Amino acid sequence: MHNLYIPVVAILVAFAAIFGGQAISDSQVDDDINALIVEQLGIDHAVELQSMRDVQHGYGVCGRYLDPAAGEATTAFYYSEVNERVALGEHASAYERHCTR
């Protein structure tokens, strides 16, 4: 019976390594997006990211952000993981090209 534990434990460790690493990577992307938006807006506090979805086979992220100091309205953004840039607003050409389809 103990011979069964080794493959089960190995599978669980592999599963945790794969999906745990993905969660850490997603968190870093969120932090990068937040930092770029804060820099572009010229504010000194974090924004709240909402409604995020991957586009371009995972090379871009579309979503909305809320600046808590500015009120209740959210603003759209597009983040390119290729060149690590963010475009703000629904009328930004990168947002229209990648997020409105």
N, CA, C and O of each residue as an XYZ file, in Angstrom:
404
protein
N       0.815     -1.197      0.000
C       0.000      0.000      0.000
C       0.860      1.263      0.000
O       0.492      2.261     -0.620
N       1.994      1.229      0.685
C       2.829      2.427      0.737
C       3.448      2.751     -0.624
O       3.891      3.878     -0.845
N       3.484      1.783     -1.532
C       3.984      2.052     -2.883
C       3.036      2.962     -3.661
O       3.440      3.604     -4.630
N       1.792      3.013     -3.238
C       0.807      3.880     -3.870
C       1.014      5.340     -3.461
O       0.688      6.244     -4.230
N       1.541      5.579     -2.283
C       1.724      6.941     -1.786
C       2.753      7.732     -2.600
O       2.580      8.934     -2.804
N       3.789      7.094     -3.055
C       4.859      7.793     -3.769
C       4.346      8.451     -5.057
O       4.589      9.642     -5.253
N       3.651      7.732     -5.938
C       3.146      8.405     -7.144
C       2.088      9.472     -6.834
O       2.038     10.504     -7.504
N       1.253      9.233     -5.836
C       0.218     10.209     -5.485
C       0.871     11.484     -4.967
O       0.476     12.584     -5.355
N       1.858     11.350     -4.102
C       2.563     12.517     -3.572
C       3.301     13.239     -4.696
O       3.298     14.469     -4.738
N       3.927     12.507     -5.598
C       4.645     13.120     -6.720
C       3.686     13.911     -7.609
O       4.018     15.011     -8.051
N       2.522     13.369     -7.869
C       1.515     14.064     -8.680
C       1.045     15.328     -7.979
O       0.911     16.374     -8.614
N       0.793     15.245     -6.675
C       0.346     16.408     -5.927
C       1.410     17.503     -5.881
O       1.083     18.686     -5.973
N       2.670     17.124     -5.742
C       3.762     18.095     -5.728
C       3.883     18.767     -7.093
O       4.061     19.982     -7.170
N       3.790     17.997     -8.156
C       3.863     18.560     -9.505
C       2.688     19.507     -9.752
O       2.865     20.585    -10.317
N       1.507     19.108     -9.334
C       0.312     19.935     -9.479
C       0.485     21.255     -8.733
O       0.187     22.317     -9.280
N       0.957     21.201     -7.506
C       1.163     22.409     -6.696
C       2.225     23.307     -7.321
O       2.081     24.530     -7.311
N       3.281     22.724     -7.859
C       4.353     23.520     -8.467
C       3.861     24.236     -9.718
O       4.179     25.406     -9.931
N       3.092     23.542    -10.542
C       2.602     24.142    -11.788
C       1.601     25.250    -11.501
O       1.768     26.374    -11.975
N       0.567     24.945    -10.734
C      -0.494     25.918    -10.518
C      -0.128     26.973     -9.486
O      -0.637     28.092     -9.552
N       0.727     26.653     -8.550
C       1.226     27.650     -7.602
C       2.101     28.663     -8.305
O       2.006     29.859     -8.029
N       2.953     28.208     -9.212
C       3.798     29.109     -9.994
C       2.976     30.021    -10.878
O       3.319     31.191    -11.049
N       1.901     29.507    -11.441
C       1.014     30.314    -12.278
C       0.344     31.402    -11.451
O       0.226     32.538    -11.910
N      -0.093     31.077    -10.252
C      -0.734     32.070     -9.387
C       0.239     33.175     -9.010
O      -0.141     34.345     -8.973
N       1.471     32.828     -8.734
C       2.489     33.826     -8.398
C       2.760     34.708     -9.610
O       2.885     35.925     -9.475
N       2.851     34.108    -10.787
C       3.092     34.859    -12.014
C       1.950     35.834    -12.288
O       2.199     36.983    -12.654
N       0.701     35.395    -12.118
C      -0.459     36.269    -12.326
C      -0.434     37.439    -11.358
O      -0.775     38.562    -11.732
N      -0.037     37.189    -10.128
C       0.046     38.248     -9.131
C       1.093     39.287     -9.530
O       0.881     40.484     -9.336
N       2.210     38.843    -10.081
C       3.247     39.778    -10.516
C       2.763     40.626    -11.686
O       3.083     41.812    -11.760
N       2.006     40.040    -12.589
C       1.451     40.795    -13.716
C       0.484     41.853    -13.187
O       0.505     42.995    -13.649
N      -0.358     41.487    -12.230
C      -1.279     42.453    -11.629
C      -0.509     43.615    -11.011
O      -0.890     44.773    -11.183
N       0.568     43.314    -10.294
C       1.386     44.363     -9.680
C       2.027     45.260    -10.737
O       2.098     46.476    -10.563
N       2.494     44.659    -11.832
C       3.094     45.439    -12.919
C       2.067     46.378    -13.553
O       2.357     47.548    -13.801
N       0.871     45.859    -13.812
C      -0.192     46.673    -14.411
C      -0.534     47.832    -13.476
O      -0.642     48.979    -13.911
N      -0.701     47.528    -12.205
C      -1.050     48.552    -11.231
C       0.014     49.644    -11.190
O      -0.315     50.830    -11.182
N       1.282     49.254    -11.164
C       2.383     50.225    -11.113
C       2.411     51.106    -12.365
O       2.650     52.309    -12.264
N       2.171     50.528    -13.529
C       2.171     51.311    -14.769
C       1.006     52.296    -14.819
O       1.171     53.427    -15.276
N      -0.163     51.877    -14.356
C      -1.321     52.774    -14.336
C      -1.067     53.923    -13.369
O      -1.332     55.078    -13.699
N      -0.558     53.619    -12.179
C      -0.249     54.645    -11.185
C       0.767     55.643    -11.751
O       0.637     56.852    -11.559
N       1.777     55.123    -12.446
C       2.797     55.996    -13.047
C       2.196     56.907    -14.112
O       2.487     58.102    -14.147
N       1.354     56.340    -14.982
C       0.746     57.156    -16.053
C      -0.191     58.214    -15.493
O      -0.259     59.330    -16.008
N      -0.918     57.857    -14.429
C      -1.854     58.811    -13.839
C      -1.142     59.847    -12.974
O      -1.687     60.918    -12.705
N       0.065     59.530    -12.545
C       0.813     60.446    -11.690
C       0.253     60.537    -10.278
O       0.290     61.597     -9.654
N      -0.260     59.434     -9.787
C      -0.815     59.406     -8.428
C       0.116     58.625     -7.512
O       1.036     57.946     -7.969
N      -0.137     58.732     -6.210
C       0.743     58.059     -5.255
C       0.053     56.939     -4.488
O       0.530     56.533     -3.429
N      -1.053     56.440     -5.003
C      -1.771     55.336     -4.368
C      -2.169     54.313     -5.431
O      -2.272     54.633     -6.616
N      -2.386     53.102     -4.990
C      -2.732     52.006     -5.905
C      -4.159     52.166     -6.413
O      -5.000     52.806     -5.782
N      -4.401     51.569     -7.563
C      -5.747     51.502     -8.124
C      -6.267     50.078     -7.943
O      -5.505     49.154     -7.660
N      -7.564     49.925     -8.110
C      -8.186     48.605     -7.982
C      -8.460     48.048     -9.380
O      -9.218     48.644    -10.146
N      -7.846     46.905     -9.716
C      -8.041     46.282    -11.022
C      -9.301     45.430    -10.997
O      -9.565     44.723    -10.024
N     -10.078     45.504    -12.078
C     -11.345     44.778    -12.160
C     -11.533     44.189    -13.551
O     -10.933     44.658    -14.518
N     -12.360     43.172    -13.645
C     -12.813     42.600    -14.919
C     -11.665     42.297    -15.873
O     -11.752     42.607    -17.062
N     -10.610     41.707    -15.378
C      -9.452     41.431    -16.232
C      -9.647     40.132    -17.004
O     -10.206     39.162    -16.494
N      -9.162     40.140    -18.268
C      -9.205     38.923    -19.085
C      -7.999     38.914    -20.017
O      -7.558     39.955    -20.505
N      -7.487     37.727    -20.248
C      -6.355     37.570    -21.158
C      -6.828     37.664    -22.600
O      -7.896     37.161    -22.948
N      -6.023     38.312    -23.436
C      -6.281     38.401    -24.878
C      -4.974     38.106    -25.593
O      -3.919     38.027    -24.964
N      -5.044     37.946    -26.896
C      -3.873     37.680    -27.734
C      -3.104     36.443    -27.250
O      -1.876     36.465    -27.164
N      -3.816     35.395    -26.945
C      -3.216     34.133    -26.509
C      -2.331     34.325    -25.278
O      -1.287     33.685    -25.155
N      -2.751     35.207    -24.367
C      -2.021     35.434    -23.131
C      -0.948     36.504    -23.203
O      -0.241     36.726    -22.220
N      -0.806     37.171    -24.336
C       0.206     38.230    -24.471
C      -0.330     39.605    -24.100
O       0.425     40.577    -24.120
N      -1.594     39.714    -23.767
C      -2.180     40.992    -23.389
C      -3.286     40.787    -22.369
O      -3.810     39.685    -22.211
N      -3.631     41.863    -21.682
C      -4.685     41.827    -20.671
C      -5.581     43.041    -20.876
O      -5.104     44.173    -20.960
N      -6.884     42.790    -20.955
C      -7.871     43.861    -20.998
C      -8.577     43.894    -19.651
O      -8.744     42.864    -18.997
N      -8.982     45.071    -19.253
C      -9.695     45.170    -17.990
C     -10.110     46.587    -17.698
O     -10.075     47.464    -18.561
N     -10.505     46.789    -16.456
C     -10.912     48.099    -15.984
C     -10.214     48.353    -14.658
O      -9.858     47.420    -13.938
N     -10.025     49.633    -14.346
C      -9.455     49.972    -13.047
C     -10.294     51.052    -12.401
O     -10.964     51.833    -13.078
N     -10.245     51.084    -11.082
C     -10.953     52.078    -10.290
C      -9.934     52.822     -9.454
O      -9.175     52.215     -8.698
N      -9.917     54.129     -9.588
C      -9.086     54.976     -8.738
C      -9.953     55.354     -7.540
O     -10.875     56.157     -7.687
N      -9.684     54.796     -6.358
C     -10.550     55.037     -5.200
C     -10.680     56.524     -4.842
O     -11.714     56.942     -4.321
N      -9.660     57.309     -5.112
C      -9.713     58.731     -4.780
C     -10.559     59.519     -5.769
O     -11.028     60.609     -5.443
N     -10.762     58.989     -6.968
C     -11.485     59.717     -8.005
C     -12.988     59.449     -7.994
O     -13.737     60.196     -8.624
N     -13.446     58.430     -7.314
C     -14.881     58.155     -7.251
C     -15.226     56.763     -7.722
O     -14.398     55.853     -7.682
N     -16.468     56.606     -8.172
C     -17.025     55.299     -8.501
C     -16.786     54.839     -9.933
O     -16.906     53.646    -10.208
N     -16.458     55.723    -10.842
C     -16.339     55.365    -12.258
C     -15.069     54.555    -12.510
O     -14.016     54.831    -11.935
N     -15.185     53.560    -13.371
C     -14.026     52.762    -13.763
C     -13.578     53.189    -15.159
O     -14.354     53.734    -15.945
N     -12.307     52.925    -15.439
C     -11.727     53.261    -16.732
C     -11.104     52.007    -17.322
O     -10.543     51.189    -16.593
N     -11.198     51.851    -18.634
C     -10.658     50.679    -19.321
C      -9.146     50.805    -19.495
O      -8.591     51.904    -19.526
N      -8.496     49.641    -19.606
C      -7.067     49.622    -19.916
C      -6.732     48.382    -20.732
O      -7.457     47.388    -20.702
N      -5.628     48.456    -21.457
C      -5.047     47.312    -22.151
C      -3.577     47.262    -21.775
O      -2.878     48.271    -21.867
N      -3.102     46.094    -21.350
C      -1.699     45.903    -20.984
C      -1.082     44.890    -21.935
O      -1.613     43.794    -22.113
N       0.038     45.257    -22.544
C       0.774     44.353    -23.427
C       1.921     43.734    -22.641
O       2.792     44.447    -22.143
N       1.923     42.413    -22.529
C       3.009     41.729    -21.834
C       4.272     41.677    -22.688
O       5.356     41.425    -22.162
N       4.153     41.907    -23.975
C       5.305     41.871    -24.869
C       6.215     43.068    -24.610
O       7.417     42.905    -24.399
N       5.638     44.272    -24.625
C       6.469     45.461    -24.415
C       6.234     46.132    -23.068
O       6.777     47.203    -22.799
N       5.426     45.503    -22.223
C       5.150     45.965    -20.861
C       4.687     47.421    -20.831
O       5.235     48.251    -20.105
N       3.667     47.707    -21.634
C       3.068     49.031    -21.682
C       1.572     48.915    -21.430
O       0.955     47.880    -21.681
N       1.019     49.990    -20.933
C      -0.413     50.019    -20.667
C      -1.034     51.197    -21.416
O      -0.464     52.287    -21.458
N      -2.212     50.965    -22.007
C      -2.973     52.002    -22.689
C      -4.254     52.215    -21.889
O      -4.964     51.260    -21.576
N      -4.545     53.474    -21.561
C      -5.692     53.789    -20.718
C      -6.824     54.394    -21.535
O      -6.593     55.237    -22.403
N      -8.041     53.964    -21.256
C      -9.241     54.518    -21.873
C      -9.777     53.667    -23.006
O      -9.030     52.983    -23.706
N     -11.109     53.726    -23.174
C     -11.777     52.959    -24.232
C     -11.392     53.414    -25.627
O     -11.535     52.652    -26.583
N     -10.905     54.646    -25.765
C     -10.577     55.190    -27.081
C      -9.096     55.077    -27.417
O      -8.668     55.544    -28.473
N      -8.318     54.472    -26.547
C      -6.905     54.227    -26.870
C      -6.852     53.210    -27.999
O      -7.588     52.224    -27.984
N      -5.997     53.442    -28.967
C      -5.971     52.566    -30.144
C      -5.654     51.119    -29.774
O      -6.230     50.199    -30.354
N      -4.756     50.901    -28.827
C      -4.430     49.522    -28.423
C      -5.620     48.846    -27.768
O      -5.848     47.655    -27.979
N      -6.382     49.591    -26.976
C      -7.582     49.023    -26.342
C      -8.609     48.662    -27.403
O      -9.171     47.567    -27.382
N      -8.853     49.573    -28.322
C      -9.837     49.305    -29.384
C      -9.412     48.124    -30.247
O     -10.258     47.328    -30.654
N      -8.129     47.995    -30.531
C      -7.626     46.937    -31.406
C      -7.719     45.563    -30.746
O      -8.034     44.583    -31.420
N      -7.455     45.471    -29.450
C      -7.347     44.161    -28.804
C      -8.517     43.798    -27.896
O      -8.722     42.615    -27.622
N      -9.282     44.763    -27.425
C     -10.277     44.469    -26.395
C     -11.720     44.601    -26.835
O     -12.610     44.134    -26.124
N     -11.991     45.208    -27.959
C     -13.384     45.442    -28.339
C     -13.931     44.367    -29.274
O     -15.059     44.481    -29.753
N     -13.170     43.362    -29.527
C     -13.634     42.296    -30.438
C     -14.508     41.320    -29.724
O     -14.986     40.361    -30.330
